[in-house]
Amino acid sequence: MTFTHKPKVAIVGYRGMVGSVLVNRMLEEDDFALIDATFFSTSTHGTPAPKVGKYDLGLIGDANSVAELSAYDVIITCQGGDYTNAMHPQLRAAGWQGYWVDAASALRMKENVSLILDPINKDQLKAAIAAGQKDFAGANCTVSLMLIGLGGLFTKGLVESAIVSSYQAASGAGAANMRELVEQFGAVYNHVAPELADKSKTMLDVAASVQDLLANNLPSPYFGAPLAASLIPWIDAAHDHGFTKEEWKGHAETNKLLGLTDHSIKVDSTCVRVGVLRSHSQSITLKLKENLSIAQIEELIATHNKWAYLVPNEKEATLQRLTPTAVSGTLNIAVGRVRKLSLGDTYVSIFTVGDQLLWGAAEPLRRMLRLLCNAPLDY
């Protein structure tokens, strides 16, 4: 067991979107029974913490205080990369020896940091704990969703390369961006409501009115461009070779999660923001190392973990089960449209959908906490 006592756990950023989802999941799984938890904030410290189910967490701690945080065995942070870059070095410099469990990307690619996705790399995480490693970070959301959905292929070393097109929801950018998208939906409808009510107007008239609004008068301070009735084929900062940083993460983090130091699985991505509130979708072209039948591929996917579920490659099943609407708010990763491609017998096309606020963000953090506490985990 990692601890000989009930560990003191600081939860930083509990009010944000990922933090809120994390706290809800911890409450649902009764993770608070395993720990002595305190909420920490950069702005509301010293005030009473909100009650979590039957648990009274006392006063909110000061998330900017090295002295306060140093008293904790584990710090789980959903506060973002700027916070990590500011506080993590100070804590380590002050001699803090606790576990840092982070939702942000700031530490992910550092050599002494393990990425968290225990249905894929549980043995790697246990070995890191046993070796005395103290820093852990959740992986990129689309990478995590892809590997949970297709774990039966990736973990068995059957994938040579992957070409990924991800269609990412507004929630991946934050609560303010979600609000902006909903407001844009409303603005578009209100703008054309008179034309819609006027039966003499054609849909070309309506579309022209929408286009005029999108091009000239639709506020987009967070996304930088209209997302309602449109899309944005750029996520995150520019990176090398024409990639964005979000696209680069697909290759780098997939290989790190799988423990492939030679980066032997090639992953190329195109990441697009779409007008969806919650849950990311991915169209994935795999080149397999073996010529497997569709039945073999589907069995490997379906039997790897309890969350990946197959949707038959049929219209009705796809419409009902392979959409953000079908999976949002659940841990399910829907996997469908499985088919061979004309490129060759080892090329397979697959479509996946999963809630990035869960497996892509909050769920790995709470499961890492259970690993540290040597508590049971389901698979």
Backbone torsions as a table, in degrees:
resi	resn	phi	psi	omega
1	MET	NA	137.5	-177.8
2	THR	-65.3	-39.6	-177.5
3	PHE	-116.0	145.4	173.9
4	THR	-97.6	3.5	-179.8
5	HIS	-143.2	169.6	174.6
6	LYS	-68.5	116.0	-172.5
7	PRO	-69.4	145.7	172.7
8	LYS	-85.1	122.9	-173.8
9	VAL	-122.6	123.6	174.5
10	ALA	-95.2	127.9	178.3
11	ILE	-112.2	110.7	-175.5
12	VAL	-103.2	135.4	179.5
13	GLY	79.6	33.5	-174.8
14	TYR	-71.6	-16.6	-176.3
15	ARG	-91.0	-15.3	179.6
16	GLY	-71.7	-179.6	-176.1
17	MET	-64.3	-51.6	180.0
18	VAL	-65.5	-41.9	178.6
19	GLY	-60.8	-40.6	179.3
20	SER	-65.3	-42.2	177.7
21	VAL	-64.7	-41.3	178.5
22	LEU	-59.6	-49.6	-178.6
23	VAL	-61.7	-41.3	178.0
24	ASN	-61.8	-42.8	179.3
25	ARG	-67.4	-39.8	177.9
26	MET	-62.9	-36.1	177.9
27	LEU	-69.2	-43.6	179.6
28	GLU	-60.8	-36.7	-177.7
29	GLU	-96.7	6.0	179.9
30	ASP	56.1	38.2	176.6
31	ASP	-66.5	-26.1	-179.1
32	PHE	-65.3	-20.1	177.3
33	ALA	-69.0	-20.8	-176.8
34	LEU	-85.1	-15.1	-166.5
35	ILE	-135.9	166.6	169.5
36	ASP	-106.4	96.5	-168.3
37	ALA	-97.2	148.1	171.4
38	THR	-137.8	133.6	172.8
39	PHE	-80.5	140.6	176.9
40	PHE	-123.2	144.3	-179.3
41	SER	-141.5	152.8	175.1
42	THR	-84.8	-9.9	-172.3
43	SER	-130.5	-24.6	-174.2
44	THR	-116.5	20.7	-177.3
45	HIS	-63.3	147.3	-179.4
46	GLY	91.7	-8.1	178.1
47	THR	-99.5	160.1	-179.3
48	PRO	-63.3	135.7	177.1
49	ALA	-73.7	149.0	174.0
50	PRO	-64.2	142.6	178.8
51	LYS	-70.7	138.3	-179.9
52	VAL	-112.5	101.1	-176.0
53	GLY	57.7	-123.0	179.8
54	LYS	-90.1	2.7	-173.4
55	TYR	-100.6	126.3	174.7
56	ASP	-99.5	114.0	-173.1
57	LEU	-95.3	9.4	174.7
58	GLY	73.0	-140.4	-177.6
59	LEU	-92.1	151.1	177.7
60	ILE	-75.2	133.2	-179.5
61	GLY	-82.7	167.1	-179.8
62	ASP	-90.4	108.9	-176.1
63	ALA	-69.8	-11.1	177.7
64	ASN	-99.0	5.3	-176.7
65	SER	-100.1	111.7	176.5
66	VAL	-62.6	-39.1	-178.4
67	ALA	-63.0	-45.7	179.9
68	GLU	-65.6	-48.1	-176.9
69	LEU	-65.1	-30.3	-177.0
70	SER	-64.9	-15.7	-179.9
71	ALA	-81.7	-1.3	-173.0
72	TYR	-105.5	144.7	179.6
73	ASP	-75.7	-33.6	-177.3
74	VAL	-136.3	136.3	170.1
75	ILE	-117.3	120.0	173.5
76	ILE	-106.2	120.7	-176.5
77	THR	-121.7	131.2	172.6
78	CYS	-117.6	25.1	-170.7
79	GLN	-85.5	-17.0	178.8
80	GLY	109.7	166.3	-173.7
81	GLY	-65.7	-35.1	179.0
82	ASP	-62.0	-40.8	178.3
83	TYR	-64.6	-45.5	178.6
84	THR	-57.5	-47.8	-178.6
85	ASN	-63.9	-28.4	-179.9
86	ALA	-82.2	-44.1	-168.9
87	MET	-95.9	-35.9	-175.9
88	HIS	-58.7	-47.3	178.8
89	PRO	-62.9	-36.4	179.9
90	GLN	-65.1	-42.7	-179.9
91	LEU	-64.1	-45.8	-180.0
92	ARG	-65.7	-38.5	178.6
93	ALA	-64.6	-29.9	179.4
94	ALA	-80.7	-1.8	177.0
95	GLY	93.7	9.8	-180.0
96	TRP	-66.0	131.2	-175.5
97	GLN	-112.9	14.5	-177.4
98	GLY	-79.3	-177.0	179.8
99	TYR	-93.9	131.4	177.1
100	TRP	-107.1	118.4	-178.3
101	VAL	-120.9	116.0	-162.0
102	ASP	-125.4	137.4	174.1
103	ALA	-86.4	-18.5	-174.1
104	ALA	-81.4	168.0	-176.6
105	SER	-91.1	-4.9	-168.9
106	ALA	-56.0	-38.6	-174.5
107	LEU	-102.9	-3.6	-165.7
108	ARG	-53.2	-43.2	-172.3
109	MET	-94.0	7.0	176.1
110	LYS	-71.2	146.9	-171.5
111	GLU	-62.3	-35.3	-175.2
112	ASN	-95.3	21.6	179.2
113	VAL	-120.4	128.3	175.9
114	SER	-97.1	139.8	173.6
115	LEU	-81.4	144.7	-172.3
116	ILE	-103.5	117.5	169.6
117	LEU	-163.7	75.5	-165.2
118	ASP	-62.6	-27.1	173.5
119	PRO	-63.7	-17.5	179.3
120	ILE	-103.2	-41.5	-172.0
121	ASN	-130.8	38.4	-179.1
122	LYS	-55.6	-45.3	-178.3
123	ASP	-63.4	-37.8	177.6
124	GLN	-63.1	-42.2	-179.8
125	LEU	-68.3	-41.7	178.3
126	LYS	-63.6	-39.3	178.1
127	ALA	-65.5	-37.9	178.3
128	ALA	-65.0	-42.7	177.4
129	ILE	-61.4	-46.2	-178.8
130	ALA	-62.9	-30.2	-179.7
131	ALA	-82.8	-1.7	177.2
132	GLY	91.2	12.0	178.3
133	GLN	-68.0	143.4	-173.0
134	LYS	-119.5	-13.0	-174.5
135	ASP	-113.9	128.8	-177.6
136	PHE	-138.0	143.8	-178.2
137	ALA	-137.3	139.5	172.3
138	GLY	-65.9	148.7	-176.4
139	ALA	-87.7	172.4	175.7
140	ASN	-54.8	141.8	-172.9
141	CYS	-62.0	-46.5	-177.1
142	THR	-69.8	-35.1	175.8
143	VAL	-62.6	-46.4	-179.9
144	SER	-61.5	-44.7	180.0
145	LEU	-64.4	-40.8	178.6
146	MET	-62.5	-44.4	-175.8
147	LEU	-73.4	-34.2	173.8
148	ILE	-65.8	-44.5	-178.8
149	GLY	-66.6	-38.4	-174.2
150	LEU	-116.3	27.0	-177.4
151	GLY	-58.4	-33.4	-179.4
152	GLY	-63.7	-22.4	177.6
153	LEU	-94.0	-45.2	-176.5
154	PHE	-68.7	-44.9	-174.5
155	THR	-72.0	-18.4	178.3
156	LYS	-93.2	8.3	176.4
157	GLY	69.0	28.4	-176.4
158	LEU	-93.3	-8.3	-175.3
159	VAL	-100.0	124.3	174.5
160	GLU	-88.6	-41.7	179.6
161	SER	-158.0	163.4	179.1
162	ALA	-142.7	136.1	170.4
163	ILE	-112.4	120.1	-170.5
164	VAL	-119.4	129.0	167.6
165	SER	-112.8	114.2	-178.1
166	SER	-104.4	139.4	-179.6
167	TYR	-115.6	97.9	-163.9
168	GLN	-100.0	135.2	-176.1
169	ALA	-73.8	161.2	179.4
170	ALA	-60.2	-31.7	-177.7
171	SER	-63.3	-21.1	176.2
172	GLY	-65.9	-19.1	-179.7
173	ALA	-98.5	-11.7	177.1
174	GLY	122.2	169.0	-175.3
175	ALA	-63.2	-39.8	-179.2
176	ALA	-63.6	-35.6	178.5
177	ASN	-70.0	-37.4	175.3
178	MET	-61.1	-44.6	179.1
179	ARG	-61.3	-42.3	179.6
180	GLU	-60.6	-41.5	179.8
181	LEU	-63.6	-45.3	179.6
182	VAL	-62.9	-42.5	177.7
183	GLU	-62.4	-36.9	177.1
184	GLN	-65.9	-41.1	175.2
185	PHE	-54.6	-48.6	-179.1
186	GLY	-63.0	-41.0	-179.6
187	ALA	-64.6	-39.5	179.0
188	VAL	-63.7	-46.8	-179.2
189	TYR	-63.5	-47.5	-178.2
190	ASN	-60.9	-34.2	-178.5
191	HIS	-66.2	-35.5	-174.9
192	VAL	-107.5	2.9	-178.1
193	ALA	-54.7	-43.3	178.0
194	PRO	-60.9	-41.4	178.7
195	GLU	-65.3	-39.4	178.5
196	LEU	-63.8	-35.7	179.9
197	ALA	-75.8	-21.9	-178.6
198	ASP	-90.0	105.4	-174.7
199	LYS	-67.4	-11.5	177.3
200	SER	-79.8	-14.9	179.7
201	LYS	-83.3	136.7	176.5
202	THR	-88.3	167.2	177.0
203	MET	-67.8	-22.2	172.9
204	LEU	-66.7	-36.4	175.6
205	ASP	-63.7	-46.0	-179.8
206	VAL	-62.1	-46.1	-178.9
207	ALA	-62.2	-38.2	178.8
208	ALA	-65.3	-38.1	178.3
209	SER	-66.2	-41.3	176.7
210	VAL	-61.6	-45.9	-179.3
211	GLN	-60.6	-38.9	178.1
212	ASP	-63.0	-41.8	178.1
213	LEU	-63.8	-47.4	-178.7
214	LEU	-60.2	-40.1	-174.1
215	ALA	-77.9	-24.6	-168.9
216	ASN	-126.1	-31.7	-166.0
217	ASN	-136.2	15.9	-178.0
218	LEU	-99.3	111.4	-177.7
219	PRO	-61.7	133.2	-179.5
220	SER	-142.1	56.4	-173.9
221	PRO	-66.2	-28.1	-176.7
222	TYR	-90.3	-47.5	179.6
223	PHE	-79.6	-25.5	-178.5
224	GLY	85.3	-6.2	177.5
225	ALA	-160.4	154.8	178.5
226	PRO	-60.6	137.2	175.4
227	LEU	-108.4	-36.5	175.1
228	ALA	-60.9	132.3	-178.6
229	ALA	61.5	22.4	-179.8
230	SER	-155.9	-170.4	173.5
231	LEU	-150.6	166.4	-177.8
232	ILE	-131.4	105.2	-176.2
233	PRO	-83.4	48.3	178.0
234	TRP	-156.5	123.2	177.1
235	ILE	-133.2	129.7	178.1
236	ASP	78.3	-172.9	-174.2
237	ALA	-81.0	163.0	175.8
238	ALA	-67.0	144.5	178.0
239	HIS	-128.7	-170.2	-176.9
240	ASP	-69.6	155.2	170.7
241	HIS	58.9	30.5	176.7
242	GLY	83.2	-1.9	177.2
243	PHE	-80.5	156.7	162.7
244	THR	-89.2	165.3	178.8
245	LYS	-61.5	-38.0	177.9
246	GLU	-59.9	-38.9	-179.9
247	GLU	-72.5	-37.8	177.0
248	TRP	-61.5	-35.7	-178.2
249	LYS	-60.5	-30.6	-178.1
250	GLY	-55.3	-46.1	179.9
251	HIS	-75.5	-50.2	-173.2
252	ALA	-63.0	-46.3	-173.7
253	GLU	-81.0	-30.3	174.6
254	THR	-58.8	-47.9	-178.3
255	ASN	-68.7	-37.0	178.5
256	LYS	-66.9	-42.3	178.5
257	LEU	-60.5	-36.0	-178.7
258	LEU	-86.0	0.0	178.5
259	GLY	72.9	25.7	-177.4
260	LEU	-97.0	90.1	-177.1
261	THR	-68.3	-19.4	177.6
262	ASP	-87.2	1.8	179.8
263	HIS	51.4	46.6	-170.8
264	SER	-77.2	-17.5	174.3
265	ILE	-94.2	119.2	179.7
266	LYS	-86.8	125.4	179.4
267	VAL	-126.6	118.1	175.5
268	ASP	-114.6	134.5	-172.6
269	SER	-129.8	150.2	164.6
270	THR	-124.9	122.4	-173.1
271	CYS	-112.4	126.9	-173.4
272	VAL	-127.1	131.9	172.7
273	ARG	-86.5	128.2	-178.0
274	VAL	-122.3	163.9	-175.1
275	GLY	-77.8	55.1	178.0
276	VAL	-117.8	138.5	-177.9
277	LEU	-74.4	-44.8	-171.9
278	ARG	-147.6	139.0	177.3
279	SER	94.5	128.0	-179.3
280	HIS	-95.5	143.2	175.2
281	SER	-114.2	153.8	178.9
282	GLN	-142.8	131.5	169.8
283	SER	-100.2	119.2	-169.5
284	ILE	-123.0	127.1	171.9
285	THR	-106.2	115.5	179.9
286	LEU	-101.9	140.6	164.2
287	LYS	-106.4	113.0	-177.9
288	LEU	-87.8	158.5	178.0
289	LYS	-82.5	-14.5	-179.9
290	GLU	-132.3	155.5	175.8
291	ASN	-85.6	87.2	179.8
292	LEU	-93.2	148.1	174.8
293	SER	-74.3	161.7	176.0
294	ILE	-58.7	-40.5	179.4
295	ALA	-61.5	-41.8	178.3
296	GLN	-64.9	-43.4	179.6
297	ILE	-61.4	-46.6	-178.6
298	GLU	-65.0	-36.9	178.7
299	GLU	-66.9	-41.4	178.3
300	LEU	-61.9	-39.9	179.3
301	ILE	-68.0	-47.3	-172.4
302	ALA	-70.9	-26.5	-174.6
303	THR	-99.0	-1.8	-176.2
304	HIS	-74.1	-44.2	179.8
305	ASN	-151.0	167.8	-172.7
306	LYS	-79.3	-7.7	-173.9
307	TRP	-99.5	-28.2	177.9
308	ALA	-77.6	121.0	177.2
309	TYR	-129.0	142.3	-174.5
310	LEU	-87.1	137.6	174.0
311	VAL	-109.3	123.6	-179.8
312	PRO	-56.1	145.8	-179.2
313	ASN	-78.3	64.8	-179.4
314	GLU	-133.6	152.4	-173.7
315	LYS	-60.8	-51.6	-173.9
316	GLU	-63.4	-44.5	179.3
317	ALA	-63.7	-39.6	179.5
318	THR	-63.4	-44.8	-179.2
319	LEU	-64.6	-33.5	-175.3
320	GLN	-88.2	-28.3	-167.2
321	ARG	-126.6	-13.3	-175.0
322	LEU	-112.1	54.0	-177.4
323	THR	-140.8	158.9	172.9
324	PRO	-56.8	-36.1	178.6
325	THR	-59.1	-37.7	-175.2
326	ALA	-73.8	-29.7	-171.9
327	VAL	-110.2	-15.6	-175.5
328	SER	-57.1	133.6	-179.1
329	GLY	83.9	3.3	178.2
330	THR	-122.0	165.3	176.4
331	LEU	-87.7	-0.7	-177.6
332	ASN	-69.1	138.4	170.0
333	ILE	-110.3	108.2	-180.0
334	ALA	-80.1	132.1	-179.0
335	VAL	-126.3	121.2	-177.1
336	GLY	-151.1	-168.5	-177.4
337	ARG	51.7	36.1	-178.8
338	VAL	-75.6	121.1	-178.2
339	ARG	-159.6	153.7	174.1
340	LYS	-78.8	152.8	-178.9
341	LEU	-109.3	158.9	-179.7
342	SER	-70.3	-9.6	177.5
343	LEU	-64.1	-26.9	-179.1
344	GLY	156.4	167.7	-174.0
345	ASP	-65.9	-21.6	-178.2
346	THR	-96.5	4.8	178.7
347	TYR	-99.4	127.1	-176.1
348	VAL	-131.1	136.1	174.9
349	SER	-105.2	134.8	-177.6
350	ILE	-140.8	144.4	176.4
351	PHE	-119.2	132.7	179.4
352	THR	-127.7	153.0	175.0
353	VAL	-139.5	132.4	177.7
354	GLY	-153.9	155.2	-179.4
355	ASP	-81.1	108.4	-174.6
356	GLN	-71.4	-16.7	175.7
357	LEU	-73.5	-19.1	179.0
358	LEU	-97.7	-89.7	-178.8
359	TRP	-63.6	-23.9	179.8
360	GLY	-85.7	-3.3	-175.3
361	ALA	-152.0	-72.5	-168.5
362	ALA	-78.7	-41.9	-171.7
363	GLU	-60.5	-44.0	177.7
364	PRO	-59.1	-32.2	-178.9
365	LEU	-66.2	-47.6	-178.9
366	ARG	-68.1	-31.8	178.2
367	ARG	-72.4	-32.5	174.2
368	MET	-63.9	-40.4	176.9
369	LEU	-59.6	-42.3	178.7
370	ARG	-65.7	-36.2	175.0
371	LEU	-61.8	-43.2	179.2
372	LEU	-64.0	-31.6	179.5
373	CYS	-88.7	0.5	-176.5
374	ASN	55.9	38.2	-179.5
375	ALA	-94.9	154.7	-177.7
376	PRO	-61.3	146.8	175.0
377	LEU	-133.4	142.7	179.2
378	ASP	-92.5	153.4	177.1
379	TYR	-138.9	NA	NA
